[in-house]
Each structure stands twice: as structure tokens, then as C-alpha cells.
Amino acid sequence: MNEPEDLETHKLIAAWRTGDQGARDKLFERLYTELRKISAVLLRGEGDISLATGDLVNEATMRVINTELIEFNDKAHFLALSARTMRRVLIDHARKNKSNKRQHQKVTLITEIVGVQGAVDIQHLEKALIRLKVINPERAKIVEMRYYGGMTIDEIAEVMDCSSSTIKRDWRVSRAWLLQALDE
């Protein structure tokens, strides 16, 4: 990571938190490439989904902008929130398509869950994540940041303010739990 760029990003976030909409716009402009990468990862292997990478970024951006309380302090937090928001957009899109009786689309997600072959139904994964969130909210956040945000173990440790070894351990347990939940 480039420290001067991270410092500038931090300043833009701080300015946005005080209500500076120009800083907000500059922040999104600065991080647009990274947001598109996250979007591309989420959309990879989706098949007939009608959202393009830019569409997913734009919809998530609008939702983040309309958030009443800005809950992030740095770039990693911002990207994690954006990834979570993109996930919600995909889930809402899948639900909308599923509710259309004339058109049934299955939205899938290519995952890195050891033992899961190919794509996973995103709604099935979402139900499993909701169950995991009830059992252990921190582990659910780790899963969200890994799958949807494409974040590394070290980046997640930074966001969650704990050690990388703790995140690795929780990640292994969460993957095993998800594998079992997705097999049910």
C-alpha cells in the first residue's frame, strides 16, 4: 500500500464524515478501480444476471452515499462496507428476479470454500450467512469480507482490529461451518 495515497484517502473519509460532499465524490473517484475489481469478482460466473460491473458499483455507491451513519474510518473499512453493499445489491436483484413468475434465474457465486465444487446459489449462501451471523457475528463479517470483498487475511485483521492468526483460525472454522451448511 502506498502510504501517501492511504493518508489522502483517510483525509477524504474524515472530510466526508463532516459533511463534505466534494470529498465524498473524490473518495469514490479515487477508489473506483478497486470497487470495480470487487464487483467483477462478485459477478464472475453469474451467467445470465443482468447487472454489469459498473452497474453493480453504481448501485452500491448510491446505497453507501445514502447511508445515514458513515461507519468506516479508513480505506479497508470503506472497501469492506462497499463489498457488503454490493452483496446486498446482488441478493436484492436475485430476489427480484425470483419473484418474477415468468422468469426464473438462479444467481450463483463462485467461491473458494474447500470442498464446494463450482458455483453456489447466492440465496443459499445468504441464508447460511444469516445463520452464521446469529451464531457468531464476527465470523460472518470475516466471510463477507473474504468472499464479497476479496480482502486478504491481513486486511481483515486490520479492519477487525485483531491478529492475523485469529482471523486465519476463524476463517478455517467459518469455511468448515459454511461447507456443512451448504450441504444441508
N, C-alpha and C positions, 0 to 999 in steps of 0.2 A: 504494500500500500504506500502511496505517496503522501507523506505527512503534510506538506503544504496544501495539497488538494483536500485531504481529510479535515484540516483545520478550516479551510474555506467552506466545506460542506457543513461543518459544525456551526460556523458563524451564520450560514444561511438558515439552518434549522432554528437556531436561537432567535434570529430576527423574525422568522415566520411565527414562532411561538408568541412573539409580542405583537403580532398582527400585521406584519409587513408582507403584503401580498406580492410585491415585486420580488422579495427574497424567496417566497414560495415558488414562483414561476421559474426563477433562476435555478432553484434546487431541482425541480423536475427536469429542466433542460440539462443540467449537469449530469443527472443520473439516468437519463432516458435510455442510453445504450445498455446499462445494466438491467433496467426494468424490461427492456425488450428481450434480453437473454433469459431472464426468469420466465417471461411469457412464452418464449419459444420452447423452453424445457417443459412447461406445463402443457403446451399444445401438441408437442411431438407425439405422434401416434394416435391422435384423436380421431382420425378418419374424416367423417362427414360433418364434423362440427362447423358451424357457420361463422365462427369467430376467427379473425386473423390476429397475428401477433400484435400489431398496432392497435386493433380494436380492443383486445384484452387489456393492454396497457392503458389506453384512454379511458375505458370504463372503470378500471381500478383507480386511476388517477382522480377521476371525478368523485368516486366514493371517498377516497382519502382526503381530498380537499374539503368535502362536506362534513368531515368528522368534526364534531364539536370540540372534543378534547384531544389535543395533539399529544400522543403518548410516547413519543420517541425522543431520544437525546442525541443520537449520533447516526452515522450512515448505516451501520449494521442494524440498529433498531428500525430505521426507516425502511430498509430493504426487506426486513422480516415482516413488518406491517404490510408493505405493498404485496409481498408474496401471499400472505394470508388473505388479503383483499382480493387478489386475483383468483385464489382458490374459491372464495365465496362467489365471485362472478361466474366461474365455470359451473359451480354447483347450481346456482340460480338458473343459469342457461340450460343445464341438463334437466332440471325440474320443469322448466317452462316447456321444453320440447317434449318431455314425457307426458305432460298434461294435455298436449295436443293429440287428440284421439286419432287423427288421420296420419300422423307422422310419429313413429316411434324410433328414437335414436338412443343408442347406448353410448354414453360418454365414458371413455376409458382413460386410464393413466398408466403410462409405462413407469414401473417402479424399480427400485433396487432392493426389494425385500428378498433376502436369500430364501429360496425355496418356492417363490411365486414365479410361475412361468408366464411370460408375455404381459399382456395388459390386464389391468384391474378396473372393474366398474367403479367410476368415481363416486357414485352414490353409495355403493357398498363400503368403500374406503371411508367415506364421510361418516357413515353410521358407526363404523368401528372407531373412528377418531372421537366421536361424541362419547362413546362408551369409555374409551381410554381417558378422556378429559374428566369424566366423573370419578374414575378410579385414581388417576394421577395427572392433574393439570399440567405439571411441569414436563412430564414425558410427552404429553400430547403436543406441547409447544415445540419440543425438540423435533418430533416427527414433522410438524408443519414446516419448520424452518429447513429441515433436510430435504423433504420431498418437494415442497412447493417453492421454497426459497432457494434451493440449491446451495445452501450455506455449508461451509466446512465445520468440522467439529470445533476448531479453534474460534471461528466466528460466532458459533452458537454459545460457546463458553463465555466469550466477551459479552454478548447480549444478556445472557442469564447470570453473569457475574459469579461464575464458579469455575472450577478447574476443568481442563480438557479431559482428564481421566474420568471425572464424574460424568461428563457428557457422553464419553465413549461407553461407559458402563450402562448408563440409562438408555443409550441408543440401542445397544445389543438387546437389552431386556424388552424395549419397546418393539423392536423388529420381531422378536420371537412372539410377543403377545399379538402383534398385528397378523403375523402369519397364521397363528391359531384362529384368530377372529375371522380372517378372510376365508379360512377353510370351512367354517361353520355354515 
